[in-house]
Amino acid sequence: MENCVPTHLSLGLLLRLVHQHWTQDVEAALEEAGFGDIRPPHANVFTFIHPEGIQVSELTRLAHVRKQTMTQAVEELERLGYVERRPDPNDRRARLVFLTERGKGVRPVAVATGRLVDQRWSDIAGSEEIDALKQALQSLLGKLRGGDKNDGDPMGDGGS
């Protein structure tokens, strides 16, 4: 059993393995910036939260996760001081999730790290190859989601 890694990996496995590299880089940057208590499942909250607040049900829909998973992430982030929940002025039964001042410091670190990872990967593989990969994945995601542009670009900045 010299080498247990298959030579022809499935697309899903390749995406997962590449994503693991991405996540490790972002986690390291967050740790260095003083946000070491953030875990990967929390990314779904930071990625999709709006400045005007958002209901957990909408976070769940945008992140394509179960409500229980999102509720747990929001509760953990609330205990850690990254988010707060306030009554929704448009729906007396609902509450909106907002970033706290501490929470607002996370996204700039994650976005800046993402740009550094993009650049490093472009240096390794070539910018044309990375650009083509991004375009192909964005096109596929758009088709899978029925062409909904907002779901395909969660950061609202072209994914950078």
Z-matrix of the N, CA and C atoms (Angstrom, degrees):
N
C 1 1.437
C 2 1.516 1 110.10
N 3 1.277 2 116.62 1 57.97
C 4 1.454 3 122.61 2 179.77
C 5 1.523 4 111.74 3 -60.30
N 6 1.327 5 115.84 4 -56.13
C 7 1.456 6 120.91 5 -175.35
C 8 1.526 7 108.43 6 -130.79
N 9 1.338 8 116.21 7 108.23
C 10 1.463 9 121.20 8 -177.19
C 11 1.520 10 113.23 9 -88.08
N 12 1.320 11 118.18 10 -1.64
C 13 1.459 12 120.86 11 -178.57
C 14 1.519 13 109.36 12 -84.86
N 15 1.338 14 117.95 13 121.19
C 16 1.470 15 120.19 14 178.62
C 17 1.526 16 110.71 15 -63.75
N 18 1.313 17 115.63 16 151.97
C 19 1.463 18 119.64 17 -178.85
C 20 1.522 19 111.53 18 -81.36
N 21 1.299 20 118.90 19 -24.54
C 22 1.466 21 122.48 20 179.93
C 23 1.524 22 108.82 21 -117.10
N 24 1.321 23 115.97 22 92.54
C 25 1.456 24 121.33 23 -177.75
C 26 1.529 25 110.71 24 -85.87
N 27 1.312 26 115.82 25 149.31
C 28 1.460 27 120.29 26 176.95
C 29 1.528 28 109.88 27 -69.85
N 30 1.309 29 115.79 28 158.02
C 31 1.461 30 120.90 29 178.57
C 32 1.526 31 110.59 30 -58.10
N 33 1.316 32 116.49 31 -43.83
C 34 1.462 33 120.37 32 179.94
C 35 1.514 34 112.66 33 -59.28
N 36 1.323 35 117.14 34 -44.33
C 37 1.460 36 120.59 35 179.42
C 38 1.522 37 110.84 36 -67.44
N 39 1.323 38 117.40 37 -41.12
C 40 1.465 39 120.36 38 177.53
C 41 1.529 40 110.59 39 -60.47
N 42 1.330 41 117.05 40 -45.00
C 43 1.461 42 120.43 41 179.06
C 44 1.523 43 110.61 42 -61.53
N 45 1.323 44 116.98 43 -42.75
C 46 1.470 45 120.33 44 179.73
C 47 1.516 46 111.72 45 -63.39
N 48 1.346 47 116.97 46 -44.43
C 49 1.459 48 120.27 47 -178.55
C 50 1.529 49 111.90 48 -65.93
N 51 1.327 50 117.18 49 -40.35
C 52 1.463 51 120.54 50 177.14
C 53 1.530 52 109.68 51 -66.82
N 54 1.331 53 116.55 52 -41.22
C 55 1.465 54 120.47 53 178.26
C 56 1.530 55 111.34 54 -61.03
N 57 1.306 56 117.77 55 -35.56
C 58 1.462 57 120.76 56 177.37
C 59 1.526 58 110.99 57 -60.88
N 60 1.332 59 117.07 58 -40.41
C 61 1.463 60 119.91 59 176.84
C 62 1.533 61 110.35 60 -63.18
N 63 1.319 62 115.73 61 -43.99
C 64 1.463 63 121.26 62 178.91
C 65 1.531 64 109.87 63 -58.75
N 66 1.326 65 115.76 64 -50.31
C 67 1.461 66 121.70 65 -177.48
C 68 1.524 67 111.42 66 -60.40
N 69 1.318 68 117.34 67 -41.43
C 70 1.468 69 120.29 68 179.06
C 71 1.523 70 111.36 69 -61.27
N 72 1.328 71 117.39 70 -41.08
C 73 1.463 72 120.71 71 178.82
C 74 1.523 73 111.57 72 -65.75
N 75 1.335 74 116.66 73 -43.07
C 76 1.462 75 120.05 74 179.57
C 77 1.524 76 110.38 75 -67.27
N 78 1.327 77 117.68 76 -43.34
C 79 1.467 78 120.89 77 178.51
C 80 1.522 79 111.29 78 -59.41
N 81 1.326 80 117.14 79 -41.73
C 82 1.468 81 121.03 80 179.33
C 83 1.520 82 110.80 81 -63.29
N 84 1.325 83 117.32 82 -42.60
C 85 1.470 84 121.34 83 179.47
C 86 1.526 85 110.83 84 -66.09
N 87 1.337 86 116.86 85 -41.50
C 88 1.458 87 120.37 86 178.57
C 89 1.528 88 110.71 87 -64.61
N 90 1.317 89 116.40 88 -41.18
C 91 1.476 90 121.33 89 177.40
C 92 1.525 91 109.72 90 -59.25
N 93 1.319 92 115.82 91 -47.93
C 94 1.467 93 121.33 92 -179.19
C 95 1.534 94 111.71 93 -62.35
N 96 1.327 95 117.22 94 -32.28
C 97 1.469 96 122.25 95 -179.35
C 98 1.531 97 112.45 96 -84.97
N 99 1.337 98 117.57 97 1.57
C 100 1.458 99 120.31 98 177.86
C 101 1.515 100 114.88 99 93.79
N 102 1.340 101 116.33 100 14.04
C 103 1.463 102 120.89 101 -179.93
C 104 1.531 103 110.72 102 -113.39
N 105 1.310 104 117.30 103 42.03
C 106 1.459 105 122.12 104 -174.80
C 107 1.517 106 115.15 105 -70.15
N 108 1.330 107 117.35 106 -8.70
C 109 1.466 108 119.66 107 -179.61
C 110 1.525 109 112.54 108 -90.81
N 111 1.324 110 117.37 109 0.01
C 112 1.464 111 120.78 110 177.61
C 113 1.522 112 109.19 111 -82.13
N 114 1.338 113 114.92 112 133.51
C 115 1.464 114 121.07 113 179.47
C 116 1.526 115 109.51 114 -110.87
N 117 1.349 116 117.94 115 159.74
C 118 1.468 117 120.77 116 -178.45
C 119 1.532 118 115.31 117 -49.97
N 120 1.348 119 120.59 118 -40.88
C 121 1.468 120 118.27 119 179.74
C 122 1.536 121 113.81 120 -61.81
N 123 1.325 122 116.91 121 -21.60
C 124 1.459 123 120.38 122 179.38
C 125 1.524 124 111.91 123 -70.73
N 126 1.321 125 116.62 124 -19.45
C 127 1.470 126 120.34 125 -179.04
C 128 1.521 127 111.18 126 -57.97
N 129 1.319 128 117.90 127 -32.85
C 130 1.468 129 120.84 128 179.55
C 131 1.523 130 112.15 129 -62.34
N 132 1.305 131 117.33 130 -28.98
C 133 1.463 132 120.18 131 178.43
C 134 1.528 133 108.90 132 -77.40
N 135 1.322 134 117.12 133 -51.90
C 136 1.464 135 120.67 134 -176.84
C 137 1.529 136 112.26 135 -62.62
N 138 1.306 137 116.84 136 -34.70
C 139 1.461 138 121.02 137 -177.73
C 140 1.516 139 112.20 138 -67.68
N 141 1.328 140 117.64 139 -38.62
C 142 1.461 141 120.62 140 -169.87
C 143 1.526 142 115.49 141 -108.96
N 144 1.308 143 118.48 142 -3.12
C 145 1.470 144 119.77 143 -177.08
C 146 1.533 145 109.96 144 -72.23
N 147 1.330 146 116.09 145 143.55
C 148 1.467 147 122.78 146 -179.39
C 149 1.526 148 109.50 147 -105.32
N 150 1.326 149 117.82 148 150.81
C 151 1.473 150 119.77 149 177.07
C 152 1.527 151 112.86 150 -58.58
N 153 1.342 152 117.09 151 -31.64
C 154 1.461 153 120.56 152 179.97
C 155 1.526 154 112.36 153 -84.92
N 156 1.333 155 117.54 154 7.87
C 157 1.456 156 122.23 155 179.48
C 158 1.521 157 111.26 156 88.82
N 159 1.321 158 114.58 157 163.09
C 160 1.462 159 120.39 158 -177.53
C 161 1.521 160 108.81 159 -155.41
N 162 1.317 161 116.18 160 143.23
C 163 1.461 162 120.20 161 176.83
C 164 1.531 163 110.24 162 -76.49
N 165 1.310 164 115.99 163 151.23
C 166 1.466 165 120.94 164 178.10
C 167 1.526 166 110.38 165 -58.83
N 168 1.326 167 117.53 166 -36.91
C 169 1.470 168 119.75 167 -179.92
C 170 1.529 169 111.04 168 -62.31
N 171 1.329 170 117.51 169 -36.95
C 172 1.468 171 120.85 170 178.19
C 173 1.528 172 110.79 171 -72.51
N 174 1.327 173 117.68 172 -39.36
C 175 1.467 174 120.64 173 173.98
C 176 1.527 175 110.36 174 -58.21
N 177 1.317 176 115.65 175 -42.37
C 178 1.461 177 121.94 176 179.36
C 179 1.524 178 110.90 177 -60.06
N 180 1.325 179 115.78 178 -45.77
C 181 1.466 180 120.67 179 -179.61
C 182 1.533 181 111.06 180 -63.99
N 183 1.311 182 117.11 181 -47.04
C 184 1.462 183 120.87 182 -176.94
C 185 1.534 184 112.36 183 -65.97
N 186 1.340 185 115.92 184 -37.54
C 187 1.461 186 120.19 185 -177.31
C 188 1.532 187 112.98 186 -85.70
N 189 1.322 188 116.53 187 -9.95
C 190 1.470 189 120.97 188 -178.10
C 191 1.526 190 111.77 189 56.08
N 192 1.341 191 114.79 190 49.41
C 193 1.460 192 121.12 191 175.28
C 194 1.518 193 108.13 192 -127.27
N 195 1.323 194 116.41 193 169.15
C 196 1.458 195 120.87 194 177.90
C 197 1.517 196 110.05 195 -72.73
N 198 1.319 197 115.76 196 150.39
C 199 1.459 198 120.49 197 -179.40
C 200 1.527 199 110.99 198 -58.98
N 201 1.320 200 116.60 199 -39.13
C 202 1.469 201 120.40 200 179.14
C 203 1.529 202 110.95 201 -60.74
N 204 1.331 203 117.26 202 -40.44
C 205 1.457 204 121.88 203 179.31
C 206 1.523 205 110.48 204 -64.25
N 207 1.337 206 116.62 205 -45.47
C 208 1.461 207 120.31 206 -179.33
C 209 1.521 208 110.98 207 -68.02
N 210 1.332 209 116.90 208 -42.27
C 211 1.460 210 120.15 209 178.96
C 212 1.518 211 110.60 210 -59.03
N 213 1.320 212 117.21 211 -42.56
C 214 1.464 213 121.37 212 179.01
C 215 1.530 214 110.62 213 -63.05
N 216 1.329 215 117.59 214 -43.44
C 217 1.470 216 120.87 215 179.52
C 218 1.529 217 110.33 216 -62.89
N 219 1.326 218 117.41 217 -43.93
C 220 1.463 219 121.11 218 -179.95
C 221 1.528 220 110.09 219 -64.29
N 222 1.330 221 117.23 220 -43.63
C 223 1.470 222 120.29 221 179.19
C 224 1.521 223 111.38 222 -61.43
N 225 1.341 224 116.83 223 -42.66
C 226 1.470 225 120.53 224 178.41
C 227 1.530 226 110.61 225 -62.83
N 228 1.326 227 116.24 226 -45.58
C 229 1.466 228 120.01 227 -179.59
C 230 1.526 229 111.70 228 -66.20
N 231 1.319 230 116.83 229 -31.67
C 232 1.464 231 120.55 230 176.62
C 233 1.531 232 109.81 231 -67.24
N 234 1.331 233 117.10 232 -44.72
C 235 1.470 234 120.96 233 177.66
C 236 1.527 235 111.42 234 -61.83
N 237 1.344 236 116.19 235 -33.91
C 238 1.464 237 120.97 236 -178.44
C 239 1.527 238 113.02 237 -83.28
N 240 1.329 239 116.97 238 -7.12
C 241 1.452 240 121.04 239 176.35
C 242 1.517 241 115.76 240 87.88
N 243 1.332 242 117.71 241 18.01
C 244 1.466 243 121.34 242 -179.58
C 245 1.529 244 113.24 243 -93.35
N 246 1.330 245 116.98 244 -27.31
C 247 1.462 246 121.31 245 179.40
C 248 1.523 247 109.35 246 -135.13
N 249 1.317 248 114.13 247 162.23
C 250 1.461 249 120.80 248 171.98
C 251 1.519 250 107.63 249 -138.73
N 252 1.321 251 115.21 250 152.23
C 253 1.470 252 120.22 251 177.15
C 254 1.519 253 108.88 252 -110.50
N 255 1.335 254 113.95 253 136.81
C 256 1.462 255 121.48 254 179.30
C 257 1.522 256 108.55 255 -132.10
N 258 1.320 257 117.31 256 156.81
C 259 1.469 258 119.88 257 177.61
C 260 1.526 259 110.93 258 -59.19
N 261 1.322 260 115.52 259 143.11
C 262 1.459 261 122.21 260 176.08
C 263 1.525 262 107.51 261 -82.70
N 264 1.345 263 118.45 262 118.08
C 265 1.470 264 119.43 263 -178.30
C 266 1.534 265 113.37 264 -65.81
N 267 1.328 266 117.07 265 -16.99
C 268 1.458 267 120.74 266 -179.21
C 269 1.529 268 113.64 267 -97.05
N 270 1.332 269 116.91 268 -8.67
C 271 1.465 270 121.03 269 -177.43
C 272 1.524 271 107.73 270 -149.69
N 273 1.317 272 116.73 271 102.68
C 274 1.470 273 121.12 272 -174.53
C 275 1.522 274 113.24 273 -60.04
N 276 1.336 275 117.22 274 -22.36
C 277 1.464 276 120.27 275 -178.54
C 278 1.516 277 112.68 276 -84.75
N 279 1.329 278 117.17 277 -16.52
C 280 1.469 279 121.09 278 -171.75
C 281 1.526 280 111.93 279 -106.11
N 282 1.330 281 113.51 280 163.55
C 283 1.457 282 121.44 281 175.47
C 284 1.524 283 107.94 282 -127.08
N 285 1.317 284 115.56 283 148.03
C 286 1.456 285 121.59 284 177.96
C 287 1.521 286 109.78 285 -104.39
N 288 1.313 287 115.84 286 146.26
C 289 1.464 288 122.48 287 177.54
C 290 1.522 289 107.51 288 -100.07
N 291 1.333 290 115.90 289 130.23
C 292 1.463 291 123.20 290 178.43
C 293 1.524 292 109.11 291 -126.38
N 294 1.322 293 116.21 292 149.72
C 295 1.464 294 120.22 293 171.15
C 296 1.523 295 108.88 294 -75.79
N 297 1.323 296 116.37 295 140.77
C 298 1.460 297 121.26 296 170.88
C 299 1.529 298 107.28 297 -82.83
N 300 1.320 299 116.15 298 178.39
C 301 1.473 300 119.11 299 176.23
C 302 1.530 301 110.22 300 -58.69
N 303 1.322 302 116.45 301 -41.90
C 304 1.473 303 119.94 302 177.40
C 305 1.528 304 110.42 303 -61.78
N 306 1.317 305 116.85 304 -43.75
C 307 1.459 306 121.52 305 -179.85
C 308 1.513 307 112.77 306 -62.74
N 309 1.336 308 117.05 307 -34.22
C 310 1.462 309 120.84 308 -180.00
C 311 1.533 310 112.16 309 -66.43
N 312 1.318 311 117.48 310 -16.75
C 313 1.458 312 120.49 311 179.14
C 314 1.517 313 114.18 312 -82.23
N 315 1.324 314 117.45 313 -11.50
C 316 1.466 315 121.40 314 -175.35
C 317 1.525 316 112.27 315 -76.51
N 318 1.315 317 117.31 316 -49.15
C 319 1.467 318 121.03 317 -173.96
C 320 1.530 319 112.77 318 -57.74
N 321 1.336 320 120.73 319 -45.51
C 322 1.465 321 118.74 320 179.26
C 323 1.529 322 113.41 321 -58.57
N 324 1.318 323 117.10 322 -36.56
C 325 1.466 324 120.59 323 178.01
C 326 1.526 325 110.02 324 -67.23
N 327 1.330 326 116.54 325 -45.81
C 328 1.465 327 120.74 326 -179.02
C 329 1.530 328 111.27 327 -64.95
N 330 1.331 329 117.32 328 -43.05
C 331 1.468 330 120.90 329 -179.24
C 332 1.526 331 110.29 330 -65.86
N 333 1.328 332 116.97 331 -44.92
C 334 1.469 333 120.23 332 179.26
C 335 1.522 334 110.83 333 -62.09
N 336 1.309 335 116.84 334 -41.03
C 337 1.467 336 120.38 335 177.92
C 338 1.518 337 110.31 336 -65.16
N 339 1.321 338 117.28 337 -41.03
C 340 1.464 339 120.85 338 177.09
C 341 1.517 340 111.37 339 -57.77
N 342 1.302 341 116.75 340 -41.56
C 343 1.471 342 120.01 341 178.58
C 344 1.525 343 111.25 342 -65.82
N 345 1.328 344 116.37 343 -38.87
C 346 1.468 345 119.56 344 177.36
C 347 1.525 346 111.36 345 -65.19
N 348 1.330 347 115.77 346 -40.81
C 349 1.468 348 119.82 347 177.88
C 350 1.530 349 109.41 348 -63.91
N 351 1.326 350 117.27 349 -44.72
C 352 1.474 351 120.94 350 176.49
C 353 1.524 352 110.51 351 -53.42
N 354 1.321 353 115.96 352 -47.99
C 355 1.462 354 120.15 353 -177.12
C 356 1.532 355 111.30 354 -65.53
N 357 1.323 356 115.86 355 -42.67
C 358 1.468 357 118.80 356 -179.73
C 359 1.526 358 110.73 357 -65.02
N 360 1.332 359 116.42 358 -41.59
C 361 1.456 360 119.80 359 178.76
C 362 1.520 361 110.88 360 -67.04
N 363 1.329 362 117.16 361 -35.73
C 364 1.471 363 120.43 362 175.84
C 365 1.525 364 110.30 363 -65.04
N 366 1.328 365 116.95 364 -38.49
C 367 1.462 366 120.84 365 177.29
C 368 1.533 367 110.93 366 -64.23
N 369 1.316 368 116.52 367 -36.26
C 370 1.464 369 121.52 368 -178.24
C 371 1.526 370 111.42 369 -76.13
N 372 1.336 371 115.78 370 -50.59
C 373 1.463 372 120.70 371 -171.99
C 374 1.525 373 113.73 372 -99.08
N 375 1.310 374 116.90 373 -16.11
C 376 1.456 375 120.99 374 -174.89
C 377 1.514 376 109.57 375 101.95
N 378 1.325 377 116.66 376 136.12
C 379 1.467 378 120.22 377 -175.75
C 380 1.525 379 112.12 378 -64.81
N 381 1.344 380 116.84 379 -34.41
C 382 1.464 381 119.20 380 179.71
C 383 1.523 382 110.86 381 -64.44
N 384 1.311 383 116.53 382 -40.11
C 385 1.464 384 120.70 383 -179.25
C 386 1.531 385 110.82 384 -66.96
N 387 1.329 386 116.83 385 -43.68
C 388 1.467 387 120.27 386 179.49
C 389 1.525 388 110.42 387 -67.06
N 390 1.338 389 117.42 388 -42.14
C 391 1.469 390 120.49 389 177.47
C 392 1.527 391 110.99 390 -60.54
N 393 1.318 392 117.02 391 -42.94
C 394 1.465 393 120.79 392 179.41
C 395 1.526 394 110.51 393 -64.48
N 396 1.321 395 116.81 394 -40.78
C 397 1.461 396 120.80 395 178.25
C 398 1.524 397 110.43 396 -62.84
N 399 1.321 398 117.26 397 -45.94
C 400 1.469 399 120.84 398 179.00
C 401 1.525 400 111.05 399 -61.02
N 402 1.326 401 117.15 400 -43.92
C 403 1.465 402 120.38 401 179.83
C 404 1.525 403 111.36 402 -64.36
N 405 1.320 404 116.35 403 -41.73
C 406 1.460 405 119.64 404 -179.86
C 407 1.530 406 110.72 405 -64.94
N 408 1.333 407 117.06 406 -43.28
C 409 1.461 408 120.22 407 179.99
C 410 1.528 409 111.27 408 -68.20
N 411 1.328 410 117.19 409 -39.09
C 412 1.460 411 119.67 410 178.03
C 413 1.530 412 110.95 411 -65.00
N 414 1.310 413 116.60 412 -40.24
C 415 1.467 414 120.77 413 177.43
C 416 1.523 415 110.69 414 -63.32
N 417 1.320 416 116.41 415 -46.24
C 418 1.469 417 120.95 416 179.11
C 419 1.519 418 110.33 417 -61.36
N 420 1.333 419 117.04 418 -45.61
C 421 1.461 420 120.20 419 -179.91
C 422 1.524 421 111.11 420 -61.23
N 423 1.318 422 116.77 421 -42.50
C 424 1.457 423 120.09 422 177.63
C 425 1.510 424 112.30 423 -60.05
N 426 1.326 425 117.10 424 -41.56
C 427 1.463 426 121.21 425 179.06
C 428 1.523 427 111.40 426 -69.11
N 429 1.317 428 117.18 427 -39.68
C 430 1.457 429 120.60 428 179.20
C 431 1.525 430 111.42 429 -65.17
N 432 1.313 431 115.98 430 -33.53
C 433 1.463 432 120.61 431 -178.53
C 434 1.519 433 112.27 432 -95.64
N 435 1.308 434 116.81 433 12.44
C 436 1.453 435 120.45 434 176.13
C 437 1.517 436 114.28 435 72.77
N 438 1.321 437 116.53 436 26.14
C 439 1.459 438 120.32 437 175.58
C 440 1.505 439 114.78 438 80.96
N 441 1.333 440 119.54 439 12.90
C 442 1.462 441 122.21 440 178.83
C 443 1.519 442 109.14 441 -74.86
N 444 1.323 443 116.69 442 104.23
C 445 1.468 444 122.68 443 -175.08
C 446 1.523 445 111.94 444 -60.88
N 447 1.329 446 118.53 445 -38.19
C 448 1.456 447 120.53 446 -177.17
C 449 1.516 448 112.15 447 -65.61
N 450 1.318 449 117.57 448 -38.12
C 451 1.459 450 119.72 449 178.40
C 452 1.520 451 111.05 450 -71.16
N 453 1.326 452 118.57 451 -29.35
C 454 1.444 453 121.81 452 -177.61
C 455 1.515 454 114.30 453 -77.58
N 456 1.336 455 118.56 454 -15.85
C 457 1.453 456 122.48 455 -178.53
C 458 1.521 457 109.27 456 -132.97
N 459 1.332 458 117.33 457 74.10
C 460 1.463 459 120.97 458 -172.24
C 461 1.520 460 113.96 459 -62.22
N 462 1.314 461 118.24 460 -28.19
C 463 1.448 462 119.83 461 -178.32
C 464 1.520 463 112.21 462 -83.45
N 465 1.341 464 116.77 463 -14.45
C 466 1.447 465 120.58 464 178.45
C 467 1.509 466 114.17 465 69.95
N 468 1.325 467 117.05 466 13.21
C 469 1.466 468 120.48 467 -178.72
C 470 1.507 469 112.16 468 -131.92
N 471 1.314 470 116.59 469 32.34
C 472 1.454 471 119.50 470 179.73
C 473 1.503 472 113.40 471 78.99
N 474 1.358 473 116.80 472 7.20
C 475 1.454 474 120.42 473 178.03
C 476 1.505 475 113.88 474 82.50
N 477 1.327 476 117.84 475 9.20
C 478 1.467 477 119.12 476 179.93
C 479 1.501 478 111.72 477 -85.90
